[in-house]
């Protein structure tokens, strides 16, 4: 069931979202060649807990995956699309791109955002991939307003990405969130105008295009969590949580 959030609930979601946005900005200075993804995870968890919140991802369970997610961030490098597990063995190298998905829960309500970072200097193709993915998110947000549909949001994202010559991840979508990390409705990054759930003031959704330079097929890694491009092409992921209002949206995870 889709829930419209009360002002009391939104106050908690704004606080959760601010914590997530602060993490996204903090990581810009931390992501450098030579750091491990586990070091990033430890720093993020310490920051989230210091703010009086808890990392939503840690211990998160999904039907069909035997083990809970063991970390506080998803850290996905190059051809990893989402759900990469941090490790002391994953050392960032110059030229990598890394997508970090961060979720925090403050007094029972969640915030969710993602950002793809360059590690040192990256190739022009990787930079263009990040630029297109980030712009596709902003185009999706521009259609997220009361009276529009999730199809309107997905359609503009899909068309923009396709016009750039890139592929959209179709197996994973954006979503509603609030007391639960994943709530209805699903918010695909593709669709047809006017189709799907109609957006209403008070709804809170995460919009999160995942884009790849190659074919749109994805596969799951042996740990059951990490999702990779099937052809080994690079992927990028940007995400914001938004509140639907009568006039448009309020960004609940205001990273810049």
N, C-alpha and C positions, 0 to 999 in steps of 0.2 A: 504494500500500500504506500502511495506517495504521501508524504506529510508536508504540510506547510508550517514553517517554523514560527514560533512566537518570538516576541522581542527578547524575552528571558533566555530562550534557547540561542538566539542569534548573538547575544552578548557573549556566551561561552564559545560559540563558533568563531567569533571575531578574535577572541583571545587565542584560541587554538591556531587559527589561521595566521595570526601575527607571529607566533612562535615558529611556525613552518616557514614563513617568508623570511624571518631573520636567519634561519638555518641556511636557506637557499643563498642569501647574500653572504653569509659567513664563509660558505664553501668556496666562493670565488677566490678568496685569498689562500685557502688551504690546499686547493687542487694544483699541485705542481709535480713535475717529474720526480720520481723517487719515492713518493709517499705511497703507502699501501691502502687498499680499500678498507682494511680493518682499522687502521688508524683513523680514517675519516669517520667510520662508524662509531668508534669509541668517543670521539670528540662531539659528534652529533648527539649521541645518547646522553652524555654528561650535560650538554647545554639544555636539551629538552627537559631533563629531570630537574635541573637547577631553576627552570621557569615554573616549576610546579605542575608539569604535565608528564605524560608517559608516552614513549614511542609506540604508536598504534601497530606498527608492523611486527614488532618483536613478539613471537609466540602466536602470530596469526595463523589460523588453520583454514585449509581449503579442502573440500571433499575430493577424494581421489589422490591427494598428496599425503603420504604417510607421516611426514614430519612437519611440525610447525615451522614457520619462517624464523630463522635463528638470530636475526640481526635487526638493527634499528633503522637502517636505510636499505633501499635497493640500489645497487651499484652495478650498472650495466655498461660494459666497455665495447666500443666499436660495433661488432656484429651482434652484440647482445641487445635485445630490444627492451626488455623489462625483467625485473625480478632477479637480477644478478645478486648472488650472496657474497658479502664482503669476506675477504680472506687476507691473512698475512702473506700469502704467496702471490697475491695480485698486486704487482708494483706498477704504478702508472709510468708510461714512457712518453717522451716527447713525440707529438704527432697523434696520440690517442685522442678520442673523444669519449667522455663518460657521462652517462645519464644517471642522475641521482633522483630517486623518488623518496619524498619525505612525508611522513604522516605523524601527527601528534594528537593526543587526546587530552583535553582540558576539562576536568569536572564532568566527564561522561560524553563530551562532544568532540568531534574530529575535525581536523583540517588536513588538506592533502594538496601537494604541489610537486612538480618535477621540473628539472632544468638540465640541459645538456651543456657541458663545459668542454672547452678545448684544453688539452694538456700541452702547455707551451705553444709553439707554432704548429698549425695543422695545415693540411693540403687545402687548396682552393675548393675542391669538391666537398670536403668535409665541412668547411665553413659555409658553403652554399646550402648544404643539407640542413645545418643548424639554423641558418637564416630563414629558409623556407618553412621549416617546421614551426619556428617561433612565430612567424607572420601568420601561418595558418591558424594557430591558436587565437591570435588577436582577431582574425576574420570570423572565426567561430563565435567568439565572445560578442562580436558586433551583432550577431543574429539571435543572441540569447536574451530575449525580452518577452514580457507577458503577451500572450496571443500568438506568438510564433511556435513552431514545433521543433522537436529534436531533429526531424528531417531537414528543417531549414538550416540548423547548425551544421549537421553532417554534410549537407550538400555543398555549402560554400567552402568547407575545409577540403573535401574531396576534389572539387573542381580546381581549386588553387594549387593543390599538390600535384594533380595530374598535369596541369598546364606547365608546371616546372619540370616535368619529366620524371617525377619520383613516384614511388608506390606507397599506398596506405596500408597499415596493419588493420586487417578486418576481423581478426579473431579476438581482439581485446578492445574494450570501449571505455568511454567515460561513464559516469554513474552518479546517482544521487548519494548523499551522505548526510550524517547528522549524528544521532545516537549510535548508529551503526556505521562502520567504515564504508560498506557498500549497501546502498539502498536503491529502490526504484526511483527514477527510471534509468534504463540504460541510455547512454548518449553516444551513439556510434559516430565515427569520423567519416561517415559516408551516408548518403540518403537522398531522398527526393523531397523537394519543397512541399510543405503542407502535410507531410505524412508523419505518423508517429504521435507520441504523446505531446499534448499542447502544454506549453510552459505557462505557469501561473505565478503571480507575485507571492513570495514566501517560500518558493522552492529553492533548495540549495543543491547545486550540481557541480561535479568536477568535469571540466572539459580538458581532454588530454590527447591531442594528435600524436601518433607514433608513425614515423615516416622512414622509409628506407630508399637507398639509391638503386636497388635492384628489384628482383621479382618480389611479389607480395606474399609468397608462401613463408611461413614460419615453422620452427620445430622447437620441441622442448628438450632441454639438456638432461643428462643422466641424473641430476639431483632432484628432478621433478619440478623445479621452480623456474630456473632461468629459461627465457624464451629468446631464441636466436633466429636471425634470417637464415632461411634454408640454403641460400646460395653464397653465404659469407659476406654479403654486402653490408655496408655501414647503416646504422639506424640512429635516429634521434627522437627525443621525447620531451615535450614541454607540457606543463599542466598548471591550471589555476582552479581554485574553488571559487564559485560565484554564487551570489544571491540574486534571484530574479526579483526585480522590482517593477512597479508600474511604468517607470521611465527607461528601463534598461537593466543594468546589473550593478551590483556593488561587488567589488573584488574582495574576497575574504582572505586571500593569501597574496597580499600586495607586494610581491617581489618586482623588481625593475631591472 
